[in-house]
Amino acid sequence: MQTVAAMANGLAWFLLALGLLTDGATVFLLVTTARRKRMASGVPVVALLFYAQFCSIRSALSLSCFAPVLAALCLIHLGVQWGLPVLLARQRS
């Protein structure tokens, strides 16, 4: 049973890493295409799904789900998806 719990915990951390990677890729695409006529679009919900799955797996295993950290990640995600494109568009104009 401990092996299954350890694998589930590893999966949770992997999902968190995927969410961070998705947000990082979005920032990279936005910054590199900001000078062009059209900017790249991100994937607004995907990283949030990864973050939610991380929290649900950790909660199912009766482990701490790092709610303050996840709230901060969600705020950063919102800034990446909606704040950064607006900021870059203003600088371009």
TIMI-2910 file (N, C-alpha, C, CB; in pm, 1 decimal, decimal comma, always signed):
<rs>
+----------+----------+----------+----------+----------+----------+----------+----------+----------+----------+----------+----------+------+
!      n_x !      n_y !      n_z !     ca_x !     ca_y !     ca_z !      c_x !      c_y !      c_z !     cb_x !     cb_y !     cb_z ! resn !
+----------+----------+----------+----------+----------+----------+----------+----------+----------+----------+----------+----------+------+
!    +81,5 !   -118,9 !     +0,0 !     +0,0 !     +0,0 !     +0,0 !    +86,1 !   +125,7 !     +0,0 !    -92,9 !     -0,4 !   +119,4 !  Met !
!   +200,7 !   +118,0 !    +67,4 !   +289,1 !   +233,4 !    +69,4 !   +344,4 !   +263,4 !    -70,3 !   +403,7 !   +210,2 !   +167,8 !  Gln !
!   +363,6 !   +159,5 !   -150,2 !   +414,5 !   +179,1 !   -285,5 !   +314,1 !   +256,2 !   -370,2 !   +446,6 !    +44,4 !   -350,9 !  Thr !
!   +185,1 !   +223,1 !   -356,3 !    +81,4 !   +293,1 !   -431,3 !    +72,9 !   +438,3 !   -386,6 !    -54,6 !   +223,5 !   -413,7 !  Val !
!    +82,6 !   +460,6 !   -257,9 !    +79,0 !   +597,8 !   -206,6 !   +199,6 !   +677,2 !   -255,1 !    +74,2 !   +597,8 !    -53,1 !  Ala !
!   +315,7 !   +614,3 !   -257,3 !   +435,6 !   +683,2 !   -304,8 !   +425,2 !   +715,1 !   -453,6 !   +560,4 !   +598,2 !   -277,8 !  Ala !
!   +368,3 !   +621,9 !   -531,5 !   +350,4 !   +646,8 !   -674,3 !   +248,8 !   +758,3 !   -698,1 !   +305,8 !   +518,7 !   -745,7 !  Met !
!   +141,6 !   +759,5 !   -620,8 !    +41,0 !   +865,1 !   -634,1 !   +100,0 !   +999,9 !   -595,6 !    -82,3 !   +834,3 !   -547,2 !  Ala !
!   +181,1 !  +1001,6 !   -491,8 !   +246,5 !  +1125,7 !   -451,3 !   +342,9 !  +1173,3 !   -559,7 !   +321,3 !  +1106,5 !   -318,0 !  Asn !
!   +415,0 !  +1081,9 !   -619,9 !   +503,8 !  +1117,5 !   -731,6 !   +425,7 !  +1172,1 !   -849,6 !   +585,2 !   +996,3 !   -775,8 !  Gly !
!   +310,8 !  +1111,5 !   -877,8 !   +224,3 !  +1160,8 !   -985,1 !   +175,1 !  +1301,5 !   -954,8 !   +105,0 !  +1066,6 !  -1005,6 !  Leu !
!   +141,7 !  +1326,8 !   -829,5 !    +95,6 !  +1460,7 !   -790,9 !   +203,8 !  +1564,3 !   -817,1 !    +54,8 !  +1463,4 !   -642,5 !  Ala !
!   +326,4 !  +1534,5 !   -778,1 !   +435,7 !  +1628,4 !   -800,7 !   +464,5 !  +1644,3 !   -950,1 !   +561,9 !  +1581,7 !   -727,1 !  Trp !
!   +449,3 !  +1537,4 !  -1025,6 !   +467,9 !  +1544,4 !  -1170,6 !   +362,8 !  +1635,9 !  -1233,4 !   +460,4 !  +1403,3 !  -1233,3 !  Phe !
!   +238,0 !  +1626,0 !  -1187,0 !   +132,2 !  +1712,7 !  -1238,5 !   +159,3 !  +1859,5 !  -1203,7 !     -4,3 !  +1669,3 !  -1182,3 !  Leu !
!   +211,6 !  +1883,8 !  -1085,0 !   +248,3 !  +2020,4 !  -1047,9 !   +358,2 !  +2072,6 !  -1140,4 !   +294,6 !  +2026,3 !   -900,7 !  Leu !
!   +456,8 !  +1988,1 !  -1169,0 !   +565,2 !  +2028,4 !  -1259,5 !   +510,9 !  +2055,6 !  -1399,9 !   +674,8 !  +1919,2 !  -1265,0 !  Ala !
!   +416,1 !  +1975,8 !  -1446,2 !   +355,5 !  +2000,4 !  -1577,3 !   +281,6 !  +2133,7 !  -1581,0 !   +259,7 !  +1887,2 !  -1613,1 !  Leu !
!   +213,0 !  +2165,9 !  -1473,2 !   +144,3 !  +2294,2 !  -1466,3 !   +241,3 !  +2410,0 !  -1472,0 !    +61,8 !  +2302,8 !  -1340,4 !  Gly !
!   +350,4 !  +2400,3 !  -1397,9 !   +451,9 !  +2505,0 !  -1400,6 !   +518,5 !  +2514,3 !  -1537,2 !   +556,8 !  +2479,7 !  -1293,0 !  Leu !
!   +542,3 !  +2400,7 !  -1599,3 !   +601,1 !  +2399,3 !  -1732,9 !   +506,9 !  +2463,3 !  -1834,7 !   +634,7 !  +2255,7 !  -1774,9 !  Leu !
!   +378,9 !  +2436,3 !  -1822,5 !   +280,2 !  +2495,8 !  -1912,6 !   +277,4 !  +2647,4 !  -1897,1 !   +140,5 !  +2437,4 !  -1886,0 !  Thr !
!   +277,1 !  +2695,3 !  -1774,8 !   +279,8 !  +2840,0 !  -1752,5 !   +410,7 !  +2900,7 !  -1802,4 !   +260,4 !  +2871,7 !  -1603,5 !  Asp !
!   +521,0 !  +2832,4 !  -1781,4 !   +650,4 !  +2881,1 !  -1830,1 !   +656,1 !  +2887,2 !  -1981,2 !   +762,0 !  +2793,2 !  -1778,9 !  Gly !
!   +600,8 !  +2786,5 !  -2047,3 !   +597,6 !  +2786,6 !  -2194,0 !   +510,3 !  +2900,1 !  -2245,8 !   +545,9 !  +2651,6 !  -2247,2 !  Ala !
!   +401,3 !  +2928,3 !  -2177,1 !   +314,4 !  +3038,6 !  -2217,2 !   +387,6 !  +3171,5 !  -2205,9 !   +187,1 !  +3040,9 !  -2131,8 !  Thr !
!   +460,1 !  +3191,6 !  -2096,4 !   +538,2 !  +3315,0 !  -2080,3 !   +641,4 !  +3326,1 !  -2192,3 !   +608,4 !  +3318,6 !  -1941,4 !  Val !
!   +710,6 !  +3216,9 !  -2220,6 !   +811,3 !  +3217,4 !  -2326,4 !   +749,1 !  +3254,7 !  -2460,4 !   +879,6 !  +3080,6 !  -2336,1 !  Phe !
!   +636,2 !  +3192,8 !  -2495,9 !   +570,5 !  +3223,1 !  -2623,0 !   +522,2 !  +3366,8 !  -2629,6 !   +454,0 !  +3129,2 !  -2645,3 !  Leu !
!   +466,8 !  +3416,2 !  -2520,6 !   +418,3 !  +3554,1 !  -2520,8 !   +531,5 !  +3654,5 !  -2536,5 !   +342,1 !  +3582,6 !  -2393,0 !  Leu !
!   +639,8 !  +3631,0 !  -2466,0 !   +751,9 !  +3725,8 !  -2471,0 !   +821,7 !  +3720,8 !  -2607,2 !   +853,3 !  +3695,3 !  -2358,5 !  Val !
!   +839,4 !  +3602,1 !  -2662,6 !   +909,9 !  +3591,9 !  -2790,8 !   +826,3 !  +3641,1 !  -2908,0 !   +951,6 !  +3448,9 !  -2815,6 !  Thr !
!   +695,4 !  +3635,2 !  -2899,1 !   +610,6 !  +3681,0 !  -3009,5 !   +553,2 !  +3819,5 !  -2985,8 !   +497,9 !  +3583,6 !  -3031,8 !  Thr !
!   +591,7 !  +3886,3 !  -2878,8 !   +534,3 !  +4017,1 !  -2846,3 !   +572,6 !  +4123,7 !  -2948,1 !   +578,9 !  +4060,6 !  -2708,0 !  Ala !
!   +684,2 !  +4109,2 !  -3014,1 !   +729,1 !  +4210,5 !  -3109,7 !   +662,8 !  +4195,5 !  -3245,7 !   +879,0 !  +4203,6 !  -3125,7 !  Arg !
!   +598,6 !  +4085,8 !  -3269,5 !   +532,5 !  +4063,1 !  -3397,9 !   +396,3 !  +4129,6 !  -3400,4 !   +518,5 !  +3913,3 !  -3425,8 !  Arg !
!   +333,8 !  +4120,8 !  -3516,0 !   +202,0 !  +4180,6 !  -3532,2 !    +98,1 !  +4109,5 !  -3445,2 !   +159,7 !  +4176,5 !  -3679,2 !  Lys !
!   +110,8 !  +3978,2 !  -3434,0 !    +18,3 !  +3898,9 !  -3353,5 !    +96,7 !  +3821,5 !  -3249,2 !    -64,8 !  +3802,7 !  -3442,2 !  Arg !
!    +39,7 !  +3813,5 !  -3130,0 !   +104,6 !  +3739,1 !  -3022,0 !    +46,5 !  +3598,1 !  -3014,3 !    +87,4 !  +3812,6 !  -2886,4 !  Met !
!   +125,3 !  +3509,2 !  -2961,8 !    +79,9 !  +3372,6 !  -2939,5 !    -23,0 !  +3371,4 !  -2827,3 !   +198,9 !  +3279,3 !  -2905,9 !  Ala !
!   -111,2 !  +3275,2 !  -2831,0 !   -208,5 !  +3261,4 !  -2722,7 !   -165,9 !  +3146,1 !  -2632,8 !   -352,3 !  +3238,2 !  -2778,6 !  Ser !
!   -199,2 !  +3156,7 !  -2508,9 !   -165,9 !  +3052,3 !  -2414,2 !   -276,1 !  +2948,5 !  -2405,3 !   -139,3 !  +3111,7 !  -2278,1 !  Gly !
!   -263,3 !  +2860,9 !  -2310,1 !   -365,5 !  +2760,5 !  -2283,2 !   -420,5 !  +2789,8 !  -2144,3 !   -307,9 !  +2613,5 !  -2293,3 !  Val !
!   -530,8 !  +2864,4 !  -2136,8 !   -571,6 !  +2922,8 !  -2009,6 !   -614,8 !  +2826,9 !  -1900,0 !   -679,8 !  +3013,8 !  -2034,1 !  Pro !
!   -661,3 !  +2709,6 !  -1929,3 !   -716,5 !  +2624,4 !  -1823,9 !   -626,9 !  +2505,9 !  -1791,5 !   -852,9 !  +2574,7 !  -1864,2 !  Val !
!   -536,4 !  +2471,0 !  -1879,3 !   -459,8 !  +2347,6 !  -1864,3 !   -378,0 !  +2346,0 !  -1735,6 !   -368,1 !  +2328,8 !  -1983,4 !  Val !
!   -304,3 !  +2450,5 !  -1708,2 !   -221,7 !  +2452,5 !  -1587,4 !   -308,1 !  +2447,6 !  -1461,5 !   -132,9 !  +2577,8 !  -1585,5 !  Ala !
!   -422,8 !  +2514,7 !  -1464,7 !   -512,1 !  +2509,5 !  -1348,4 !   -561,9 !  +2367,2 !  -1323,0 !   -631,5 !  +2604,2 !  -1368,4 !  Leu !
!   -586,8 !  +2292,2 !  -1429,7 !   -627,6 !  +2151,8 !  -1413,2 !   -516,5 !  +2070,6 !  -1348,1 !   -665,4 !  +2089,8 !  -1549,4 !  Leu !
!   -393,3 !  +2094,1 !  -1390,0 !   -280,2 !  +2024,4 !  -1327,7 !   -268,6 !  +2059,9 !  -1180,0 !   -149,5 !  +2058,8 !  -1400,3 !  Phe !
!   -285,4 !  +2189,0 !  -1147,5 !   -277,1 !  +2231,5 !  -1008,2 !   -388,9 !  +2169,2 !   -925,0 !   -283,1 !  +2384,2 !   -998,9 !  Tyr !
!   -509,8 !  +2163,8 !   -980,6 !   -623,2 !  +2105,0 !   -908,3 !   -602,4 !  +1955,5 !   -886,0 !   -754,3 !  +2129,0 !   -985,1 !  Ala !
!   -548,2 !  +1885,9 !   -984,8 !   -521,5 !  +1742,8 !   -968,9 !   -413,2 !  +1718,6 !   -864,4 !   -480,1 !  +1680,8 !  -1102,8 !  Gln !
!   -314,0 !  +1804,6 !   -861,8 !   -210,1 !  +1794,8 !   -758,3 !   -273,4 !  +1801,4 !   -619,9 !   -105,0 !  +1907,5 !   -774,7 !  Phe !
!   -360,0 !  +1900,1 !   -600,3 !   -423,2 !  +1918,5 !   -469,7 !   -515,7 !  +1801,9 !   -436,0 !   -501,3 !  +2050,1 !   -466,7 !  Cys !
!   -590,7 !  +1753,4 !   -534,0 !   -684,6 !  +1644,8 !   -504,9 !   -612,4 !  +1514,1 !   -472,9 !   -778,9 !  +1624,0 !   -623,0 !  Ser !
!   -503,3 !  +1484,8 !   -542,3 !   -427,8 !  +1362,7 !   -511,9 !   -366,0 !  +1371,8 !   -373,5 !   -318,4 !  +1338,4 !   -617,4 !  Ile !
!   -307,8 !  +1487,6 !   -342,1 !   -246,8 !  +1504,4 !   -210,5 !   -352,1 !  +1495,9 !   -100,4 !   -172,6 !  +1638,5 !   -202,5 !  Arg !
!   -471,3 !  +1549,6 !   -125,7 !   -579,0 !  +1541,8 !    -26,0 !   -629,0 !  +1398,9 !    -10,6 !   -695,6 !  +1634,0 !    -65,0 !  Ser !
!   -639,5 !  +1325,7 !   -121,0 !   -685,0 !  +1186,5 !   -114,9 !   -586,8 !  +1098,9 !    -37,1 !   -704,1 !  +1130,7 !   -256,3 !  Ala !
!   -461,1 !  +1134,6 !    -41,4 !   -359,9 !  +1059,8 !    +33,3 !   -346,7 !  +1109,2 !   +177,2 !   -225,3 !  +1069,7 !    -37,0 !  Leu !
!   -432,1 !  +1201,1 !   +217,5 !   -429,1 !  +1262,5 !   +351,2 !   -297,6 !  +1334,2 !   +376,6 !   -451,6 !  +1156,5 !   +459,2 !  Ser !
!   -241,8 !  +1390,0 !   +272,8 !   -121,4 !  +1471,3 !   +284,3 !   -161,9 !  +1617,2 !   +271,1 !    -15,0 !  +1432,1 !   +176,2 !  Leu !
!    -76,8 !  +1705,3 !   +315,6 !   -109,4 !  +1847,1 !   +301,6 !   -112,6 !  +1882,2 !   +153,9 !     -7,1 !  +1936,5 !   +377,5 !  Ser !
!   -209,3 !  +1965,1 !   +115,9 !   -222,4 !  +1999,4 !    -25,8 !   -164,2 !  +2136,1 !    -56,3 !   -368,1 !  +1995,3 !    -67,7 !  Cys !
!    -97,4 !  +2197,7 !    +39,7 !    -30,9 !  +2325,3 !    +18,5 !   -126,7 !  +2428,8 !    -38,6 !    +88,5 !  +2307,8 !    -73,9 !  Phe !
!   -241,2 !  +2446,7 !    +24,7 !   -343,6 !  +2538,8 !    -24,8 !   -290,7 !  +2680,7 !    -45,7 !   -459,9 !  +2542,2 !    +71,4 !  Ala !
!   -211,8 !  +2738,6 !    +44,9 !   -159,9 !  +2873,6 !    +16,4 !    -68,3 !  +2877,3 !   -105,9 !    -84,3 !  +2926,3 !   +137,2 !  Pro !
!    +12,9 !  +2773,2 !   -122,0 !   +101,5 !  +2767,1 !   -238,6 !    +19,4 !  +2753,6 !   -365,9 !   +200,8 !  +2649,6 !   -226,2 !  Val !
!    -83,8 !  +2670,4 !   -362,0 !   -168,5 !  +2653,9 !   -479,5 !   -246,2 !  +2780,9 !   -510,8 !   -264,6 !  +2538,0 !   -459,1 !  Leu !
!   -288,9 !  +2852,6 !   -409,3 !   -356,5 !  +2980,7 !   -433,3 !   -260,3 !  +3078,4 !   -500,1 !   -410,6 !  +3040,3 !   -300,5 !  Ala !
!   -136,3 !  +3081,2 !   -455,1 !    -36,9 !  +3168,6 !   -517,5 !     -9,7 !  +3126,4 !   -661,5 !    +93,5 !  +3167,5 !   -436,9 !  Ala !
!     -2,2 !  +2995,5 !   -686,5 !    +18,3 !  +2947,7 !   -823,1 !    -98,1 !  +2985,3 !   -913,7 !    +37,7 !  +2796,8 !   -823,7 !  Leu !
!   -218,1 !  +2978,3 !   -860,7 !   -335,4 !  +3017,0 !   -940,2 !   -332,9 !  +3166,0 !   -971,4 !   -465,4 !  +2980,9 !   -866,1 !  Cys !
!   -290,2 !  +3247,9 !   -876,2 !   -278,5 !  +3391,5 !   -902,3 !   -170,3 !  +3419,5 !  -1006,3 !   -247,5 !  +3467,2 !   -772,2 !  Leu !
!    -58,9 !  +3349,8 !   -996,8 !    +46,5 !  +3365,2 !  -1097,2 !     -5,1 !  +3321,4 !  -1233,2 !   +172,1 !  +3283,9 !  -1058,4 !  Ile !
!    -79,8 !  +3211,8 !  -1236,2 !   -136,4 !  +3163,0 !  -1362,2 !   -230,2 !  +3266,7 !  -1423,8 !   -211,4 !  +3030,8 !  -1339,5 !  His !
!   -313,8 !  +3327,1 !  -1342,5 !   -403,6 !  +3430,5 !  -1393,4 !   -324,6 !  +3549,5 !  -1446,5 !   -500,8 !  +3476,1 !  -1283,8 !  Leu !
!   -218,0 !  +3584,6 !  -1379,3 !   -133,6 !  +3693,4 !  -1427,9 !    -66,7 !  +3659,9 !  -1559,5 !    -29,0 !  +3727,5 !  -1325,5 !  Gly !
!    -23,0 !  +3534,9 !  -1573,9 !    +41,3 !  +3491,9 !  -1698,3 !    -60,0 !  +3490,1 !  -1813,1 !   +105,2 !  +3352,0 !  -1680,8 !  Val !
!   -178,5 !  +3439,8 !  -1787,1 !   -276,1 !  +3422,6 !  -1894,6 !   -348,7 !  +3550,4 !  -1933,8 !   -376,3 !  +3320,5 !  -1854,5 !  Gln !
!   -374,4 !  +3637,7 !  -1836,5 !   -452,6 !  +3757,4 !  -1867,9 !   -377,0 !  +3887,0 !  -1845,1 !   -577,7 !  +3758,9 !  -1786,3 !  Trp !
!   -290,0 !  +3893,0 !  -1748,0 !   -217,9 !  +4016,7 !  -1719,3 !   -101,3 !  +4041,5 !  -1813,6 !   -167,8 !  +4014,4 !  -1578,4 !  Gly !
!    -20,5 !  +3939,5 !  -1838,4 !    +96,7 !  +3954,2 !  -1924,0 !    +60,4 !  +3991,4 !  -2067,6 !   +176,7 !  +3826,3 !  -1923,6 !  Leu !
!    -38,6 !  +3929,6 !  -2130,2 !    -73,7 !  +3971,0 !  -2266,4 !   -119,4 !  +4117,3 !  -2274,8 !   -183,0 !  +3880,9 !  -2320,4 !  Pro !
!   -193,3 !  +4162,4 !  -2175,6 !   -238,0 !  +4302,0 !  -2175,4 !   -117,9 !  +4395,0 !  -2159,5 !   -341,1 !  +4326,8 !  -2061,8 !  Val !
!    -26,6 !  +4360,4 !  -2069,5 !    +93,0 !  +4441,3 !  -2047,9 !   +178,6 !  +4447,1 !  -2174,1 !   +175,0 !  +4385,4 !  -1931,0 !  Leu !
!   +198,2 !  +4334,6 !  -2239,0 !   +278,7 !  +4332,2 !  -2361,0 !   +210,6 !  +4406,0 !  -2475,4 !   +307,2 !  +4189,0 !  -2402,1 !  Leu !
!    +79,5 !  +4397,0 !  -2483,0 !     +6,5 !  +4469,9 !  -2588,2 !    +17,0 !  +4619,9 !  -2567,8 !   -141,2 !  +4428,0 !  -2590,8 !  Ala !
!    +14,5 !  +4664,4 !  -2443,7 !    +28,3 !  +4807,9 !  -2415,0 !   +167,4 !  +4858,4 !  -2452,2 !     +0,4 !  +4835,9 !  -2266,4 !  Arg !
!   +268,5 !  +4777,5 !  -2425,2 !   +405,1 !  +4818,0 !  -2459,4 !   +423,9 !  +4822,7 !  -2610,8 !   +507,3 !  +4721,7 !  -2396,3 !  Gln !
!   +354,7 !  +4736,0 !  -2680,1 !   +367,1 !  +4728,7 !  -2826,0 !   +300,8 !  +4848,2 !  -2891,5 !   +305,8 !  +4598,8 !  -2879,2 !  Arg !
!   +196,5 !  +4900,6 !  -2832,1 !   +122,2 !  +5011,6 !  -2892,7 !   +194,3 !  +5143,3 !  -2882,1 !    -12,4 !  +5024,4 !  -2829,3 !  Ser !
+----------+----------+----------+----------+----------+----------+----------+----------+----------+----------+----------+----------+------+
</rs>
